[in-house]
Amino acid sequence: MIQEFVENIEKSIDYSFIVLSSTIQKHFSPALKTVYLKGHLVIIDSSILEIAIFAAGSPDTLSIDKYRFHYMDSTGRMLFRYDNAPHHSEIESHPHHKHTNHKIVPTTMPSLTEILNEISAYIIESHA
């Protein structure tokens, strides 16, 4: 299950037309029961998506224990971040939430494909 999860992350990046380049570090536990992924994706408009995911799994299940998808413009200014750090207990979707420039909103964990689609829409909107 862990290997399949990592392969799906890599495919999402490979199939995306907005990812200019990417570096993904994969740290597997000896028995392939956990993985820590750390990624740096350069987007076609020079913005950056940083990824951090800690996942645990068995042959039949996968759980994402921690995640962060941090998207920023070319100057390093945060545009949005999804994470499940347990620091916003007032949010109804706690611990899952999304940071934007001016607020924190409830959410569920998005897939990498959903994040890349959101970035695509942001690029199109900002250049319209």
Secondary structure, DSSP 8 states (H G I E B T S, - for coil): -HHHHHHHHHHHHHH-SSEEEEEEEEEE-TTSSEEEEEEEEEETTS-EEEEEEEEEE-SS-EEEEEEEEEEE-TTS-EEEEEE--S--TTSTTTT-EEEESS-EEE-----HHHHHHHHHHHHHHHT-
